[in-house]
Amino acid sequence: MMIQSTLVLRFSSVKTCAFSPILVHHRRSSISFAKSLSTFQKNKGRDGRLQFLFVKDTIADSSTTTTASSSSRQSTTLFQTSSSSSSSSSRSPQGFETYKNKNNLDDQLVSFLSGNGEIKVTACTIRNLVNDAMIQQSLTPTPANILARSMACSLLLSNGMQKEQTFQLTMACDGPIRTVVSIANAVGEVRGYAGNPGLGQMYISEAIGRGTVQVVKMHPDWPRPYNGVTAIEHGDIDRDVGIYLAESEQRACALAAAATFNGILCTAAGGYVVEQLPGCTEETSARVEENLAKLVERNGGDDLPAGMLLSGGTPLDICTVVLEGLDMKPLECVHPKLVCKCSEDRLFRALRLLPRGEVDRIIMEEEKIEARCEFCGRVYRMGPKEIAKRFEEATGDPSVDDDFQSLQ
C-alpha cells in the first residue's frame, strides 16, 4: 500500500540521515602487507583511508610553525577537556583501563588527541549494534553491511559535536539498494535503514551504483540546517564520505569503515577517522600516514579496519597504532546504541500533514491506519475512532517543530 509506506517514510525520517551499501563477501585474507598496501594505493589520489585527501594551506614545516601551532592549539578548547590534562598525556596506552574492551565484547567509540595537540583520532566497534539492526529490520548480509558502514561513519563524524546536534548521512543512489540513511549524535545514539532490506548477494559498489553523498547537520537552535553534497565515486561508503569531507568541508581527514559477516551474523564492524587539527605540521602529518600504513599491515586485508577488529583488535588498539610516536591524550569513551525516535505521536503528526480527505480515504479502504518504522521495524496501528478523537483534540501546527514538541 503505497500511501501507507509513504506515511512510514515521512514519519520515520523526521530529521534523519542516510547510509550506504557494502560488499557481501567478507573473508579474512592472508594477503601480504605489500599486496595489501598496493591495493589501497591503486586509487591513491582519491582514497582517504590511508592518507589525508585534503591538504591544508596552513600546514608548514614544524621549524617555522612551533609558535603558531602552539597558540592555535591553546585556542582549540573543543578538545582540551579535563581528561586530556598533562598528567594523562604521559600515561602509556596500557594505563587506559576504562578504554579497554577485550575481544570487542561491547560496542564502543573512543577518541584520543595526540600529545602535541595536532591530531585527533576516533575509532569505534559496533558489531552488536549491527546484529540488533539486522534482527529489527530483517536485513540480509548485503544491506546489513551497507548499513554498518554508514552508521559507523555517522557515529565517527558526530563525535565531538554538541549533545543536541545530529549528523545525518544519506547515500542517495540509483542502485538496487535504492537509498541508505543513518543518523547519529554525540552521545552515541544512532539509527538507520536501507531502502531494500532483502537485497541479495552482490558487491557494495553494484548495490549502490551512482548518486550523491548528502550530509545534514542540525541543531535545535539553528535557523536552518547545514547541508553538504558530493558525488558518489567509489560506491563503498567510507571512501565516498572521505571525499565528501575533503571536497565539501575542506577537512584533512583519513576515514575508513567496514564490516565482516559469517552468514547472517555480523562478526566485526567499525571504523576510524583521523583528523588534522589547526597547526598540524608536515612532520606530524607524515608520521600519521606512516602509522596508517602499519594499520593496513595489521589489518591484513582490504576491509579496513574490520580485519583488525575480527582478530581481537579494539578501538584503543587502532588509536594506539595511528598515534604511535606522538603520545596519546584520552578525550572520550562512549558506548553506541540503537535509539529510534518513532512514536504514535509522530505517526499522527504525519497524518495531520496529509489532506484530511486522503486520510479518510485510507480509513475507508483499509479500516485502519498502519505504519511501519523504517528504522526499528516497529508497526503502529490506529483505528477510525482513535484517529477521529485525535483530530478533534489536535492543536497547533504539525509542520512547526515547537508546536509538535509541546504536544508530546
Secondary structure as UniProt FT lines:
FT   HELIX           2..12
FT   TURN            14..15
FT   HELIX           33..41
FT   TURN            42..43
FT   HELIX           44..46
FT   TURN            48..49
FT   TURN            57..58
FT   HELIX           62..75
FT   HELIX           77..79
FT   HELIX           82..84
FT   HELIX           86..89
FT   HELIX           93..95
FT   HELIX           97..99
FT   HELIX           102..104
FT   STRAND          108..114
FT   TURN            115..116
FT   STRAND          119..125
FT   HELIX           127..137
FT   HELIX           141..158
FT   TURN            159..160
FT   TURN            163..164
FT   STRAND          166..173
FT   TURN            176..177
FT   STRAND          179..185
FT   TURN            186..187
FT   STRAND          189..194
FT   TURN            197..198
FT   HELIX           204..208
FT   STRAND          211..218
FT   TURN            220..221
FT   STRAND          226..231
FT   HELIX           238..247
FT   STRAND          253..262
FT   TURN            263..264
FT   STRAND          265..276
FT   TURN            278..279
FT   HELIX           282..299
FT   TURN            304..305
FT   HELIX           306..310
FT   TURN            311..312
FT   HELIX           315..322
FT   TURN            323..326
FT   STRAND          328..334
FT   STRAND          337..338
FT   HELIX           344..352
FT   HELIX           356..366
FT   STRAND          369..372
FT   TURN            374..376
FT   STRAND          379..382
FT   HELIX           384..393
FT   TURN            398..399
FT   HELIX           401..407
//
